[in-house]
């Protein structure tokens, strides 16, 4: 019966989440936007006009700031 008890403990630990799933979903979206902006900047940067580059760099700044805000909230929740 020891293996069933350890399996039950592992399952209850995995399903007993302390943070919201919605926060995780938001974090995945923010990280993917950051990565997308960075990849656009790296691979298409030389071909872009200065106004397009300004928009991409601005979006990159906003997504980094958003990621910092979410991480800070997660750290405060503990």
VMD Tcl script that builds the backbone (N, CA, C; Angstrom):
set m [mol new atoms 234]
animate dup $m
set s [atomselect $m all]
$s set {name element resname resid chain x y z} {
  {N N UNK 1 A 0.817 -1.205 0.000}
  {CA C UNK 1 A 0.000 0.000 0.000}
  {C C UNK 1 A 0.854 1.259 0.000}
  {N N UNK 2 A 2.153 1.149 0.189}
  {CA C UNK 2 A 3.011 2.317 0.234}
  {C C UNK 2 A 3.056 3.063 -1.092}
  {N N UNK 3 A 3.040 2.322 -2.194}
  {CA C UNK 3 A 3.120 2.995 -3.493}
  {C C UNK 3 A 1.830 3.744 -3.811}
  {N N UNK 4 A 0.696 3.240 -3.360}
  {CA C UNK 4 A -0.571 3.938 -3.601}
  {C C UNK 4 A -0.617 5.223 -2.787}
  {N N UNK 5 A -0.129 5.177 -1.559}
  {CA C UNK 5 A -0.099 6.383 -0.729}
  {C C UNK 5 A 0.821 7.445 -1.323}
  {N N UNK 6 A 1.978 7.033 -1.813}
  {CA C UNK 6 A 2.898 8.008 -2.402}
  {C C UNK 6 A 2.336 8.563 -3.711}
  {N N UNK 7 A 1.628 7.721 -4.477}
  {CA C UNK 7 A 0.988 8.201 -5.695}
  {C C UNK 7 A -0.101 9.219 -5.359}
  {N N UNK 8 A -0.892 8.937 -4.347}
  {CA C UNK 8 A -1.943 9.869 -3.943}
  {C C UNK 8 A -1.341 11.185 -3.455}
  {N N UNK 9 A -0.259 11.129 -2.712}
  {CA C UNK 9 A 0.402 12.342 -2.225}
  {C C UNK 9 A 0.943 13.165 -3.392}
  {N N UNK 10 A 1.544 12.489 -4.361}
  {CA C UNK 10 A 2.080 13.200 -5.531}
  {C C UNK 10 A 0.956 13.845 -6.334}
  {N N UNK 11 A -0.149 13.140 -6.506}
  {CA C UNK 11 A -1.279 13.702 -7.261}
  {C C UNK 11 A -1.905 14.877 -6.528}
  {N N UNK 12 A -2.031 14.780 -5.211}
  {CA C UNK 12 A -2.631 15.891 -4.464}
  {C C UNK 12 A -1.707 17.101 -4.456}
  {N N UNK 13 A -0.395 16.882 -4.482}
  {CA C UNK 13 A 0.539 18.003 -4.554}
  {C C UNK 13 A 0.470 18.694 -5.920}
  {N N UNK 14 A 0.290 17.918 -6.979}
  {CA C UNK 14 A 0.226 18.507 -8.309}
  {C C UNK 14 A -1.078 19.271 -8.530}
  {N N UNK 15 A -2.161 18.817 -7.936}
  {CA C UNK 15 A -3.449 19.473 -8.156}
  {C C UNK 15 A -3.715 20.583 -7.159}
  {N N UNK 16 A -2.943 20.684 -6.107}
  {CA C UNK 16 A -3.135 21.723 -5.105}
  {C C UNK 16 A -2.205 22.896 -5.433}
  {N N UNK 17 A -2.617 23.684 -6.410}
  {CA C UNK 17 A -1.789 24.795 -6.860}
  {C C UNK 17 A -2.031 26.017 -5.992}
  {N N UNK 18 A -0.965 26.730 -5.682}
  {CA C UNK 18 A -1.082 27.929 -4.859}
  {C C UNK 18 A -1.336 29.179 -5.695}
  {N N UNK 19 A -0.955 29.161 -6.948}
  {CA C UNK 19 A -1.172 30.331 -7.793}
  {C C UNK 19 A -2.212 30.008 -8.852}
  {N N UNK 20 A -2.803 31.029 -9.372}
  {CA C UNK 20 A -3.888 30.865 -10.319}
  {C C UNK 20 A -3.379 30.415 -11.677}
  {N N UNK 21 A -4.182 29.639 -12.356}
  {CA C UNK 21 A -3.838 29.189 -13.698}
  {C C UNK 21 A -3.905 30.362 -14.669}
  {N N UNK 22 A -4.769 31.313 -14.400}
  {CA C UNK 22 A -4.901 32.478 -15.266}
  {C C UNK 22 A -3.612 33.288 -15.272}
  {N N UNK 23 A -2.959 33.404 -14.118}
  {CA C UNK 23 A -1.679 34.118 -14.059}
  {C C UNK 23 A -0.644 33.401 -14.913}
  {N N UNK 24 A -0.655 32.080 -14.883}
  {CA C UNK 24 A 0.271 31.321 -15.729}
  {C C UNK 24 A -0.013 31.554 -17.208}
  {N N UNK 25 A -1.284 31.585 -17.569}
  {CA C UNK 25 A -1.639 31.818 -18.969}
  {C C UNK 25 A -1.220 33.216 -19.418}
  {N N UNK 26 A -1.417 34.203 -18.562}
  {CA C UNK 26 A -0.992 35.567 -18.884}
  {C C UNK 26 A 0.520 35.625 -19.041}
  {N N UNK 27 A 1.230 34.932 -18.160}
  {CA C UNK 27 A 2.690 34.943 -18.215}
  {C C UNK 27 A 3.195 34.303 -19.503}
  {N N UNK 28 A 2.560 33.229 -19.949}
  {CA C UNK 28 A 2.956 32.585 -21.200}
  {C C UNK 28 A 2.745 33.546 -22.371}
  {N N UNK 29 A 1.642 34.280 -22.359}
  {CA C UNK 29 A 1.383 35.230 -23.436}
  {C C UNK 29 A 2.405 36.368 -23.431}
  {N N UNK 30 A 2.733 36.874 -22.258}
  {CA C UNK 30 A 3.701 37.972 -22.160}
  {C C UNK 30 A 5.086 37.506 -22.622}
  {N N UNK 31 A 5.478 36.308 -22.219}
  {CA C UNK 31 A 6.780 35.782 -22.633}
  {C C UNK 31 A 6.809 35.547 -24.138}
  {N N UNK 32 A 5.716 35.029 -24.703}
  {CA C UNK 32 A 5.709 34.795 -26.148}
  {C C UNK 32 A 5.723 36.112 -26.925}
  {N N UNK 33 A 5.048 37.143 -26.425}
  {CA C UNK 33 A 5.117 38.455 -27.080}
  {C C UNK 33 A 6.533 39.030 -27.015}
  {N N UNK 34 A 7.182 38.877 -25.873}
  {CA C UNK 34 A 8.555 39.361 -25.724}
  {C C UNK 34 A 9.487 38.643 -26.693}
  {N N UNK 35 A 9.368 37.339 -26.741}
  {CA C UNK 35 A 10.211 36.553 -27.639}
  {C C UNK 35 A 9.927 36.895 -29.097}
  {N N UNK 36 A 8.659 37.074 -29.439}
  {CA C UNK 36 A 8.301 37.446 -30.807}
  {C C UNK 36 A 8.870 38.789 -31.210}
  {N N UNK 37 A 8.750 39.783 -30.331}
  {CA C UNK 37 A 9.309 41.106 -30.620}
  {C C UNK 37 A 10.826 41.039 -30.777}
  {N N UNK 38 A 11.465 40.271 -29.924}
  {CA C UNK 38 A 12.916 40.142 -30.001}
  {C C UNK 38 A 13.339 39.473 -31.311}
  {N N UNK 39 A 12.618 38.415 -31.705}
  {CA C UNK 39 A 12.966 37.729 -32.948}
  {C C UNK 39 A 12.719 38.609 -34.172}
  {N N UNK 40 A 11.638 39.375 -34.147}
  {CA C UNK 40 A 11.393 40.319 -35.246}
  {C C UNK 40 A 12.515 41.336 -35.319}
  {N N UNK 41 A 12.938 41.827 -34.159}
  {CA C UNK 41 A 14.012 42.819 -34.118}
  {C C UNK 41 A 15.322 42.246 -34.647}
  {N N UNK 42 A 15.619 41.016 -34.274}
  {CA C UNK 42 A 16.887 40.410 -34.686}
  {C C UNK 42 A 16.904 40.081 -36.181}
  {N N UNK 43 A 15.841 39.442 -36.660}
  {CA C UNK 43 A 15.875 38.946 -38.039}
  {C C UNK 43 A 15.382 39.950 -39.070}
  {N N UNK 44 A 14.529 40.882 -38.697}
  {CA C UNK 44 A 14.006 41.843 -39.669}
  {C C UNK 44 A 14.463 43.265 -39.386}
  {N N UNK 45 A 15.244 43.461 -38.348}
  {CA C UNK 45 A 15.682 44.794 -37.971}
  {C C UNK 45 A 16.402 45.566 -39.058}
  {N N UNK 46 A 17.363 44.952 -39.761}
  {CA C UNK 46 A 18.088 45.701 -40.800}
  {C C UNK 46 A 17.209 46.149 -41.967}
  {N N UNK 47 A 16.103 45.458 -42.207}
  {CA C UNK 47 A 15.240 45.797 -43.343}
  {C C UNK 47 A 14.132 46.776 -42.967}
  {N N UNK 48 A 13.969 47.092 -41.685}
  {CA C UNK 48 A 12.851 47.916 -41.231}
  {C C UNK 48 A 13.182 49.400 -41.292}
  {N N UNK 49 A 12.119 50.196 -41.398}
  {CA C UNK 49 A 12.298 51.647 -41.335}
  {C C UNK 49 A 12.452 52.068 -39.876}
  {N N UNK 50 A 12.815 53.309 -39.659}
  {CA C UNK 50 A 13.045 53.773 -38.287}
  {C C UNK 50 A 11.744 53.804 -37.484}
  {N N UNK 51 A 10.623 54.101 -38.113}
  {CA C UNK 51 A 9.360 54.113 -37.363}
  {C C UNK 51 A 8.943 52.700 -36.966}
  {N N UNK 52 A 9.159 51.720 -37.849}
  {CA C UNK 52 A 8.855 50.324 -37.498}
  {C C UNK 52 A 9.746 49.831 -36.366}
  {N N UNK 53 A 11.024 50.201 -36.435}
  {CA C UNK 53 A 11.937 49.821 -35.352}
  {C C UNK 53 A 11.522 50.453 -34.027}
  {N N UNK 54 A 11.060 51.693 -34.084}
  {CA C UNK 54 A 10.606 52.355 -32.860}
  {C C UNK 54 A 9.417 51.626 -32.251}
  {N N UNK 55 A 8.488 51.189 -33.097}
  {CA C UNK 55 A 7.329 50.454 -32.596}
  {C C UNK 55 A 7.747 49.117 -31.976}
  {N N UNK 56 A 8.650 48.408 -32.618}
  {CA C UNK 56 A 9.091 47.105 -32.102}
  {C C UNK 56 A 9.850 47.280 -30.791}
  {N N UNK 57 A 10.722 48.269 -30.725}
  {CA C UNK 57 A 11.470 48.503 -29.484}
  {C C UNK 57 A 10.524 48.945 -28.374}
  {N N UNK 58 A 9.528 49.760 -28.708}
  {CA C UNK 58 A 8.523 50.148 -27.719}
  {C C UNK 58 A 7.720 48.954 -27.229}
  {N N UNK 59 A 7.332 48.072 -28.149}
  {CA C UNK 59 A 6.593 46.865 -27.753}
  {C C UNK 59 A 7.456 45.952 -26.894}
  {N N UNK 60 A 8.737 45.870 -27.233}
  {CA C UNK 60 A 9.659 45.060 -26.428}
  {C C UNK 60 A 9.783 45.616 -25.019}
  {N N UNK 61 A 9.860 46.922 -24.891}
  {CA C UNK 61 A 9.922 47.557 -23.575}
  {C C UNK 61 A 8.645 47.288 -22.777}
  {N N UNK 62 A 7.497 47.402 -23.434}
  {CA C UNK 62 A 6.217 47.173 -22.744}
  {C C UNK 62 A 6.095 45.725 -22.288}
  {N N UNK 63 A 6.510 44.778 -23.142}
  {CA C UNK 63 A 6.395 43.371 -22.739}
  {C C UNK 63 A 7.385 43.020 -21.632}
  {N N UNK 64 A 8.596 43.592 -21.656}
  {CA C UNK 64 A 9.522 43.371 -20.546}
  {C C UNK 64 A 8.953 43.948 -19.252}
  {N N UNK 65 A 8.354 45.119 -19.345}
  {CA C UNK 65 A 7.746 45.722 -18.158}
  {C C UNK 65 A 6.582 44.877 -17.643}
  {N N UNK 66 A 5.771 44.365 -18.571}
  {CA C UNK 66 A 4.659 43.502 -18.174}
  {C C UNK 66 A 5.133 42.231 -17.499}
  {N N UNK 67 A 6.192 41.648 -18.032}
  {CA C UNK 67 A 6.742 40.438 -17.410}
  {C C UNK 67 A 7.273 40.751 -16.012}
  {N N UNK 68 A 7.918 41.898 -15.854}
  {CA C UNK 68 A 8.413 42.293 -14.532}
  {C C UNK 68 A 7.283 42.501 -13.535}
  {N N UNK 69 A 6.187 43.099 -13.987}
  {CA C UNK 69 A 5.042 43.320 -13.095}
  {C C UNK 69 A 4.451 41.992 -12.653}
  {N N UNK 70 A 4.272 41.059 -13.598}
  {CA C UNK 70 A 3.682 39.761 -13.235}
  {C C UNK 70 A 4.615 38.992 -12.313}
  {N N UNK 71 A 5.916 38.988 -12.597}
  {CA C UNK 71 A 6.860 38.286 -11.734}
  {C C UNK 71 A 6.878 38.884 -10.327}
  {N N UNK 72 A 6.790 40.220 -10.222}
  {CA C UNK 72 A 6.778 40.857 -8.910}
  {C C UNK 72 A 5.539 40.437 -8.125}
  {N N UNK 73 A 4.386 40.401 -8.801}
  {CA C UNK 73 A 3.154 39.968 -8.141}
  {C C UNK 73 A 3.251 38.526 -7.676}
  {N N UNK 74 A 3.841 37.672 -8.515}
  {CA C UNK 74 A 4.007 36.278 -8.128}
  {C C UNK 74 A 4.953 36.140 -6.938}
  {N N UNK 75 A 5.990 36.945 -6.899}
  {CA C UNK 75 A 6.940 36.886 -5.781}
  {C C UNK 75 A 6.291 37.375 -4.494}
  {N N UNK 76 A 5.422 38.363 -4.593}
  {CA C UNK 76 A 4.754 38.866 -3.392}
  {C C UNK 76 A 3.750 37.871 -2.853}
  {N N UNK 77 A 3.119 37.093 -3.729}
  {CA C UNK 77 A 2.151 36.097 -3.289}
  {C C UNK 77 A 2.848 34.943 -2.577}
  {N N UNK 78 A 4.084 34.687 -2.964}
  {CA C UNK 78 A 4.874 33.650 -2.313}
  {C C UNK 78 A 4.439 32.315 -2.681}
}
mol reanalyze $m
mol bondsrecalc $m
mol representation Tube
mol addrep $m
